[in-house]
Amino acid sequence: MKRAPLLVLTGTVVGFIGVLSFHTRPATLMQPGGGTGGGPARTPVSASPAHGVAGPGAVRRAVGATEQFGYGLLDVKVTVSGTRITDVSVPTLQVAEFTSQQICEQAIPLLRSEVLTAQSARIDAVSGATYTSEANAASLQAALDALHMK
């Protein structure tokens, strides 16, 4: 009976030391074409007609700021023709775990569809992917701001 408190104390100390000595390194998954992330907002890459004058139907592209969300980093690339958003993609997506990767793989196509329908960064969040939705909208708005869009 006198050994029980000693064993409990010893087990607690050993467990505590085990937890303190446990080191993890977050896994980073990147989709093809991804950058390093964490940098400042990128400048727009524009395609303009001859003579360097962009007309009303010119195709322009910009990449928004890299946004940190609850489970990783992402940025959004937007393509605009005139005043119409014609394409939205996520060139950089870094997540810390497999579950976050799965959530992003489901949410990002839905967010893309919403942006193309709304023609704006003001869209509803995807249920179950609130952090991803907010980061996506913030990066998209930064890209639209760089293109002087609404």
N, C-alpha and C positions, 0 to 999 in steps of 0.2 A: 504494500500500500504506500509506503514512503517513496517508492520509485516512480509512481504515476506522475506526480507534479514535476519531477525532474525530467521524465521523458517528454511530457507535454512542452515544457520550457525548451528543451533541447530541439524538439521537432519544430517549434515555432521559430527559433533562432536560425536553424538550418534552412527552413523555408524562406525566411526573410532574406537571408544571404543569397539564396538561389534567385529570388526575384530581383534583388539589386544587381546581381552579376549577369542577368539576362540582357543581352544586347541584340537589338534588331536593326535592320537596315531596311527602310521602306523600299518596296519593289516599285519600279517605274516602268510603265508600259507606254510606248509611243506608237501612234499610228504612222504609217508611211508619210513622208513629207513633213514630219514634225520638226520643230526647231528646238532650241534649248529652253525656251520659256523663261519667265521671270524678268525679261528685259522690258525696256520702255515700249510705248506704243510705236508701231511701225508706220513709216510714211507710206502714203498710197502709191501704188504702181499704176500709172495711167497709160492707156493706149489711145493715141490721138491720130486723127487723119494727117495727111501731108501738110507741110508748112507749119506744123506745131500748133495749129489752132484746133481746139476741141469743139466740135459742133454739137447741136442739141441731141444727136443720136449716138454720140461717142460712147464707147465702152470704157468704163473706168473700174478699177479694182482697188480695194484697200483692205489691210489686215488690222483688226482692232487690237487694243491693248491685251496683253496676256493677263488673264484674270485668274486669281486663286480662288477656288471654292472649297467646300468642306473636305473633299477627297482628292484634290489634285489641281491641275492647271489646264487652262484651255484658252485658245484665241479663235476668232472668227474672221473668215475672209468673205467679203461681199463683192459681188460684181453688179454694176449698175449700167444700164443702157438708157441714156437720157435721164429721165426721172424715175425709171422703173427698176426695181430690184429684180435681177434675172437669175442670180445664183447666190447661194450661201453655202459655205463649207467650213469645216473645222480642221485647219491644217495641223494644229498642235493640240494634242490631247495627252496629258500625262496623268495617270491615276495611281493611287497607292495600293490598290488591291483588286482582285479579280471581280468581286461583286460590283465595285464601282465601275469597272470597265463594261460589265454587262448592262448596268443601268444606263450608262452613257450611250452605248450602242443602240439602245431602244429609244432613248429620249432625243438624241440629236436629229434623227430623221424627222421626228414629229415637230421639233422646233423649227427645222428648215421649212417644212411644209407650212407651218403657221406664219412664218415670216414672209414667204412668197405670196401667201393669200392676203395677209394684212398689209403688205408693202410698208412695213414699219417694224421697229424694234419693240413696240408696245404690244406684246402678245401675252397670253396666259401661260403660266408655268405648267409643266408636265407633272401630274400627280406622281409622287414618289421620287421625283428628281428635281426638287425645288432648288437646291444649291446649284446644280448643273444649269437649270433654266435661268437663274439669276445671273450667273457668270456669262452664259451665252448672250443674254440680252445686253449686259454691260459692254462686252467686247464688240458686239454688233453695233451698238450705239456709238462707240468710239470710232469704228470704221466709217459709219455713216456721217459722223461729224467731220472726219477727215475729208470726206467727199462733198461736204457742205450740203448734205441731204437732211431731211426731217427726221 
